Amino acid sequence: MACIREITCEREKAMLSPGAALAAETKGRMRQEDECPVRTAYQRDRDRIIHSSSFRRLKHKTQVFLSPEGDYYRTRLTHTLEVSQIAGTIARALRMNEDLTEAIALGHDLGHTPFGHAGERALAAVNPNGFKHYEQSLRVVDKLEKDGKGLNLTYEVRNGIERHTSGEQAQTLEGRIVRLADRIAYINHDIDDAVAAGIMTEDDIPTEIRDVLGYSKSGRINTLVINCIENSGSDIRLSPDIQFVFDMLHSFMFEMVYTNPVCKSEESKAAEMLSMLYDKYVKYPEMMPELYLRIARTESPETAACDFIAGMTDRYAVRIFNDLFIPRSWSFSD
């Protein structure tokens, strides 16, 4: 069994593109560990993320529609799986490292707040140091998981998680694939969810966009994925004409859905809820679990409050808020 990992690493070296990140050449972990006899370093990272508590909580975190009724709408977990699938298709076609790509994709949103970007904006507004979900995702895997020990992931996975959404690009092509796949996934599944919610129809998408990208979710994803595969080499990119139309689609979605009062009507309530929880925990850090109380003592109550609240699911945040701020019903005995 000791040679299985080595065989896999030799296959990577022989079969993957010269631009791919090889598991045998990882820059390593924050803490030295013995190698697994079967799995490569990136395979272990993927497995650690899947088995983490933060990954499980994505099931009950909002994507766009706050606390959606029914089973149709996307959550952070279903979004994550769709990103992983799209990124994996691109990585496979380009002969990139699929294990690294999958690990980054599965971990990219672990630090997302309850109530989607409304929760992120709420914490950014009240915390003196601000709040960005991609920075929090890195903090989750580095520090918060496993009762403060972290997952001790490889440099390449950590770098891809931290740089999956904005700012400087990831150092690996696999990380850059995830960044594009994230955008492809969320724009197209948000259209799907908005259509199901009655906010828009496919026909509302301007003809100049549909004529280029496609007339269905699968058609658009197919166009974008194939275009990426055909135009990527030393970097991951879309052709200029497709990128231009894709940006048009994003602008359309921002106006039609992301700022639509129908799907955003509850956001101010969610933001106020998280702000009140933040103020309470900063003032009374002893009310938080032991891990966050330690962080309050060693770093700051503000950091600990953000860590605790960002890790909550939508339903848990509502329950805790009710427990802390909503009076229980009076009861009278005869």
C-alpha positions in Angstrom: 0.0 0.0 0.0 2.9 2.4 0.6 3.4 2.8 -3.1 -0.2 3.6 -4.1 0.2 7.3 -3.5 3.6 7.3 -5.4 2.0 5.5 -8.4 -0.7 8.2 -8.5 1.9 10.9 -8.3 3.8 9.3 -11.2 0.6 9.2 -13.2 0.0 12.9 -12.6 3.5 13.7 -13.8 3.0 11.6 -17.0 -0.5 12.6 -17.9 -1.2 16.1 -16.7 -0.5 19.3 -18.5 2.8 21.0 -17.9 0.9 23.9 -16.3 -0.9 21.6 -13.8 -0.1 21.6 -10.1 1.4 18.2 -9.1 0.6 16.8 -5.7 4.2 15.6 -5.4 5.4 19.2 -5.8 3.1 20.9 -3.3 4.5 23.7 -1.2 3.3 21.8 1.8 1.2 22.3 4.9 1.5 24.8 7.7 2.4 21.9 10.0 4.5 19.0 8.8 2.6 15.6 8.6 3.5 12.1 7.5 2.2 11.3 4.0 -0.9 9.0 3.6 0.1 5.7 2.0 -2.9 5.8 -0.4 -4.0 9.4 -1.0 -2.1 12.3 -2.4 -1.9 15.6 -0.5 -4.7 17.1 -2.5 -6.9 14.1 -2.1 -6.5 14.3 1.6 -7.4 18.0 1.6 -10.6 17.2 -0.4 -11.6 14.5 2.1 -10.9 16.7 5.1 -13.1 19.4 3.7 -16.0 17.0 3.0 -15.8 15.6 6.5 -15.7 19.0 8.2 -18.6 20.5 10.2 -18.4 23.7 8.2 -19.1 21.8 5.0 -22.1 20.1 6.5 -23.5 23.5 7.6 -23.6 24.7 4.0 -26.8 22.7 3.6 -28.7 25.3 5.7 -27.1 28.5 4.5 -28.8 30.8 2.0 -27.6 31.2 -1.5 -29.8 34.1 -2.8 -33.3 33.5 -1.4 -33.4 33.8 2.3 -34.7 30.6 4.1 -36.3 29.3 0.9 -39.4 27.3 1.2 -39.4 23.9 -0.4 -36.5 21.8 -1.8 -36.0 23.5 -5.1 -33.9 26.5 -4.4 -30.1 26.4 -4.1 -28.3 26.6 -0.8 -24.6 27.1 -0.3 -24.1 23.3 -0.4 -25.8 22.8 -3.7 -24.0 25.8 -5.1 -20.7 24.4 -3.9 -21.4 21.0 -5.6 -22.3 22.8 -8.9 -19.1 24.8 -8.8 -17.2 21.6 -8.2 -18.8 19.9 -11.2 -18.2 22.8 -13.6 -14.6 23.2 -12.4 -14.0 19.5 -12.7 -15.2 19.4 -16.3 -12.8 22.3 -17.2 -9.9 20.8 -15.3 -10.3 17.4 -16.9 -10.4 18.8 -20.4 -7.3 21.0 -19.8 -5.5 18.1 -18.1 -5.2 20.1 -14.8 -5.2 18.4 -11.4 -8.8 17.4 -10.7 -8.1 16.6 -7.1 -6.7 20.1 -6.3 -9.6 21.7 -8.3 -12.2 19.7 -6.4 -10.6 20.5 -3.0 -10.6 24.2 -3.7 -14.2 24.2 -5.1 -15.6 22.3 -2.1 -13.9 24.6 0.4 -14.3 27.9 -1.3 -17.5 29.0 0.6 -16.9 27.5 4.0 -16.7 30.9 5.6 -19.9 32.3 4.2 -22.3 33.8 6.7 -25.9 32.9 7.2 -28.3 34.8 5.0 -25.9 35.0 2.0 -24.3 38.2 1.1 -26.7 40.1 3.3 -25.1 38.5 6.3 -21.7 39.2 4.9 -22.5 42.9 4.4 -24.0 43.0 7.9 -20.8 41.7 9.6 -18.6 43.9 7.4 -20.6 47.0 8.6 -20.3 46.3 12.3 -16.8 44.7 12.6 -14.0 47.4 12.8 -11.8 45.1 10.7 -14.5 44.4 8.1 -15.5 41.0 6.9 -15.0 39.1 3.6 -16.3 35.6 3.2 -13.3 34.4 1.2 -10.9 35.5 4.0 -13.2 33.8 6.5 -13.2 30.6 4.5 -9.4 30.5 4.8 -9.7 31.2 8.5 -12.2 28.3 8.9 -9.8 25.8 7.4 -6.7 27.3 9.1 -8.0 28.0 12.6 -11.7 27.2 13.4 -12.2 23.7 12.3 -11.4 20.8 14.7 -11.8 22.9 17.8 -9.2 25.4 16.8 -6.7 23.1 15.3 -7.7 23.7 11.7 -7.6 21.3 8.8 -3.9 21.9 8.0 -4.5 22.0 4.2 -1.8 22.4 1.6 -0.7 25.8 0.4 -2.3 25.4 -3.0 -5.7 24.6 -1.7 -5.6 27.5 0.8 -4.4 29.9 -1.8 -7.3 28.9 -4.2 -9.9 29.3 -1.4 -8.6 32.7 -0.4 -8.5 34.0 -4.0 -11.7 32.5 -5.4 -13.7 35.6 -5.8 -11.9 38.9 -6.2 -8.5 40.6 -6.1 -5.4 38.8 -7.0 -5.7 35.6 -9.0 -4.8 32.2 -7.5 -1.2 31.0 -8.1 -2.4 27.7 -9.6 -4.4 27.3 -12.8 -6.7 25.0 -10.8 -7.5 27.9 -8.4 -8.3 30.1 -11.4 -10.6 27.5 -12.8 -12.6 27.5 -9.6 -12.9 31.2 -9.7 -14.4 31.2 -13.2 -16.6 28.1 -12.4 -18.0 29.9 -9.3 -19.2 32.7 -11.4 -20.6 30.5 -14.1 -22.4 28.4 -11.5 -24.0 31.2 -9.5 -25.2 33.4 -12.3 -26.9 30.5 -14.1 -28.4 28.8 -11.1 -29.6 32.1 -9.8 -31.5 32.6 -13.0 -33.0 29.1 -12.5 -34.1 30.0 -9.0 -35.4 33.4 -10.0 -37.5 31.8 -12.7 -38.9 29.3 -10.2 -39.8 32.1 -7.8 -41.7 34.0 -10.5 -39.3 37.0 -10.4 -38.3 36.6 -14.1 -38.6 34.3 -17.1 -35.9 33.1 -19.5 -37.5 35.4 -22.1 -36.6 38.4 -19.9 -32.9 37.9 -20.6 -32.0 40.3 -23.5 -31.9 38.6 -26.9 -28.3 39.8 -27.5 -27.2 37.8 -24.5 -29.3 34.7 -25.3 -28.2 34.6 -29.0 -24.5 34.3 -27.9 -24.6 32.3 -24.6 -27.7 30.1 -25.2 -31.4 29.9 -24.5 -31.3 27.7 -21.4 -29.2 27.2 -18.3 -27.5 24.1 -19.7 -26.9 25.9 -23.0 -25.3 28.8 -21.3 -23.1 26.7 -19.1 -22.1 24.6 -22.1 -21.1 27.7 -24.1 -19.1 29.1 -21.3 -17.3 25.9 -20.3 -16.4 25.0 -23.9 -15.2 28.6 -24.6 -13.0 28.5 -21.5 -11.5 25.1 -22.6 -10.8 26.4 -26.1 -9.3 29.7 -25.0 -7.2 28.8 -22.0 -3.6 28.0 -22.1 -1.0 29.6 -19.8 -4.0 31.2 -18.1 -7.7 30.5 -17.6 -9.9 32.8 -19.7 -12.9 33.3 -21.9 -12.6 34.8 -25.3 -13.1 38.6 -25.3 -16.4 38.5 -27.1 -17.9 35.8 -24.7 -16.4 37.6 -21.7 -18.1 40.8 -22.8 -21.5 39.1 -23.1 -21.0 37.2 -19.9 -20.4 40.5 -18.1 -23.6 41.8 -19.7 -25.5 38.8 -18.2 -24.1 39.6 -14.7 -25.2 43.2 -15.0 -28.6 42.1 -16.1 -28.9 39.7 -13.1 -27.7 42.4 -10.7 -30.6 44.7 -11.8 -33.2 42.0 -12.2 -32.5 39.7 -9.2 -29.7 40.7 -6.9 -31.3 44.1 -6.1 -34.9 43.0 -6.6 -37.1 43.9 -3.7 -39.0 40.6 -3.9 -36.1 38.4 -3.2 -34.4 41.0 -1.0 -37.3 42.0 1.1 -36.2 40.2 4.2 -32.5 41.2 4.0 -32.8 44.2 6.3 -34.3 42.0 8.9 -31.5 39.5 8.6 -28.9 42.2 8.7 -30.4 43.7 11.9 -30.6 40.2 13.4 -26.9 39.6 12.9 -25.9 43.1 14.0 -27.7 42.6 17.3 -26.1 39.2 17.8 -22.7 40.7 17.1 -23.2 43.4 19.7 -24.4 40.9 22.3 -21.5 38.6 21.9 -18.9 41.4 21.8 -20.3 42.7 25.1 -20.8 39.2 26.6 -18.2 36.9 25.0 -18.8 34.3 27.8 -22.1 33.5 26.1 -20.3 31.9 23.2 -19.0 28.3 23.1 -15.5 27.6 24.5 -13.7 27.9 21.2 -14.9 31.4 20.6 -14.4 32.4 24.1 -10.7 31.4 23.7 -10.5 33.5 20.5 -12.1 36.5 22.4 -9.3 36.2 25.0 -6.4 35.7 22.6 -7.5 37.9 19.7 -10.5 40.1 20.4 -14.2 39.8 21.2 -15.0 41.3 17.8 -13.1 38.6 16.0 -14.7 35.9 18.1 -18.2 37.2 17.5 -17.6 37.3 13.7 -16.3 33.7 13.8 -19.2 32.4 15.8 -21.9 34.2 13.8 -20.4 33.4 10.4 -20.5 29.7 11.2 -24.2 29.8 12.0 -26.8 28.4 9.6 -29.8 30.5 8.8 -32.1 28.6 11.1 -29.6 28.5 14.0 -29.1 32.2 13.8 -32.9 32.7 14.0 -33.2 30.3 16.9 -30.4 32.0 18.9 -31.8 35.4 18.1 -35.3 34.3 19.4 -33.7 32.9 22.5 -31.8 36.1 23.3 -34.2 38.8 22.2 -37.8 37.6 21.8 -39.7 37.2 25.1 -41.2 33.8 25.7 -44.9 33.5 26.0 -46.3 34.1 29.4 -47.8 31.1 31.1 -50.3 31.1 33.9 -51.2 28.2 36.3 -54.5 27.8 38.0 
